[in-house]
Amino acid sequence: MISPATRSRVLHRSSRSRPPLAVGGQGAWLVEQGGREVLDASGGAAVSCLGHQHPRIVEAIKRQADQLCYAHTGFFSNEPAEALAEELVGHEPGGLSLAYFVSGGSEAVEAALKLARQYFLEIGQPRRSHFIARRQSYHGNTLGALAAGGNAARRAPYNPLLTDAFSHVSPAFSYREQQADEDEATFTARLAAELEAEFQRLGPDTVAAFVAETVVGATAGCVPAPAGYFKAIREVCDRHGALLILDEVMSGMGRTGTRHAWEQEGIAPDLQAIAKGLGGGYQAIGAVLVSQRVADAVEGGSGAFQHGHTYLCHPIAAAAALEVQRVIREDDLLDKVVAMGTLLEERLTERFGNHAHVGDIRGRGLFRAIELVQDRSTRAPFDPSLRLHQRIKQEAFTRGLACYPGGGTADGQRGDHVLLAPPYIISPSEIDMIVDRLGEAVDAAIGSLSR
Ligand SMILES: Cc1ncc(COP(=O)(O)O)c(C=O)c1O
């Protein structure tokens, strides 16, 4: 046992406090050193889609470790990576036909951006080097992905290092962006017109791709787009010959009730980043799913994606992800995501629907959030210096609940939300427990503001 007094040599997220040690887990629960059990209501950052210590995944990792741990992709392919690619794109969903395996979400986004750029070099359109993304988005913390992201606070310290190849348009965030005199259709039309105007400003033949999270995750709190939005922006991209890159690192792999969140939008991307729920936290893995159109251009052009990492197609990571995806399919867990997601929405509405400081309850499947406001009628956020989301996180954790609160919800600086992303195997009684504990935590955190 490590005593709390022992100095930690880990550079933790906060240098002011040291997190407790997690020493075990089972299903939706994590166990802390000393035995306290914490209900994991967000799988970290929407990662642990099968909960903790799922026996089939643990066994698959052991089997693969016994057989082959690593073989560099400069020399070899490996069986689990081949099988995982077959599982993901063997049926060519939405025309996606190849998978490029990396070690996480940021790497997946970086690879997608570079592949989009290379695509246009391959087809003889070298002027295409601009990317349009959205404010209030998050695409990862590596410099390319951070430049794509539109979260003001996360970008601020690194702004001098971020490329101006990216520009940002308004998010499809109805609660914050839709005007009082707009309905869903006119709001969507305005967003599409704004994207069109940005293409025109940059020069349509200089834009490589539009980048968006299908359902926005950490920076705004589970924000699905209004109906028809993705069809409209797909049309803008197609009109100008640009690619559509969807970032489903958080919202994909079943989290919203379909394997890909774009299936609910009636469109498909040219490139798609996935991670988190791909390996469910059992291994570090992400991927870019690549459309036939892009794959053909590389194959018929230079013949090689000019990119790479040491751990591409890692056999143990691929074996774990393959088993995660098989469990989701064989245990019909997408049906469970829809049913438990509906129950979670109902419970959240019962508990917070009339709460003086909850302005919005939103999301899809088991990807839900509440947004906190100082005043429901004006939607005014709390003063960010109060750090309400941090207080909620602390109050929840004290009550044995791990959830994922975030700040900057309204405009990148102001606003607070709490994101919930429980595992697909969550039970109805655990849903009740999540909402009860969250309710107490929200009230305690708001109560602490006046003290
Ligand atoms: C939408 C989205 N894209 C990219 C990333 C980056 O993924 P990672 O932290 O695995 O690098 C995240 C992480 O939260 C994310 O939510």
The ligand as an SDF file (V2000), in Angstrom:
LIG
                    3D

 16 16  0  0  0  0  0  0  0  0999 V2000
  -14.3670   14.7320  -29.7760 C   0  0  0  0  0  0  0  0  0  0  0  0
  -12.9800   14.4340  -29.3130 C   0  0  0  0  0  0  0  0  0  0  0  0
  -11.9760   14.3930  -30.2130 N   0  0  0  0  0  0  0  0  0  0  0  0
  -10.7150   14.1110  -29.8480 C   0  0  0  0  0  0  0  0  0  0  0  0
  -10.3880   13.8600  -28.5280 C   0  0  0  0  0  0  0  0  0  0  0  0
   -8.9750   13.5470  -28.1430 C   0  0  0  0  0  0  0  0  0  0  0  0
   -8.8410   12.2160  -27.7710 O   0  0  0  0  0  0  0  0  0  0  0  0
   -7.6350   11.7410  -26.8560 P   0  0  0  0  0  0  0  0  0  0  0  0
   -7.8060   12.3730  -25.5320 O   0  0  0  0  0  0  0  0  0  0  0  0
   -7.7700   10.2390  -26.8470 O   0  0  0  0  0  0  0  0  0  0  0  0
   -6.3780   12.1700  -27.5360 O   0  0  0  0  0  0  0  0  0  0  0  0
  -11.3910   13.8820  -27.5640 C   0  0  0  0  0  0  0  0  0  0  0  0
  -11.0800   13.6310  -26.1480 C   0  0  0  0  0  0  0  0  0  0  0  0
  -11.8360   13.9220  -25.2430 O   0  0  0  0  0  0  0  0  0  0  0  0
  -12.7200   14.1790  -27.9640 C   0  0  0  0  0  0  0  0  0  0  0  0
  -13.7210   14.2180  -27.0670 O   0  0  0  0  0  0  0  0  0  0  0  0
  1  2  1  0
  2  3  1  0
  2 15  2  0
  3  4  2  0
  4  5  1  0
  5  6  1  0
  5 12  2  0
  6  7  1  0
  7  8  1  0
  8  9  2  0
  8 10  1  0
  8 11  1  0
 12 13  1  0
 12 15  1  0
 13 14  2  0
 15 16  1  0
M  END
$$$$
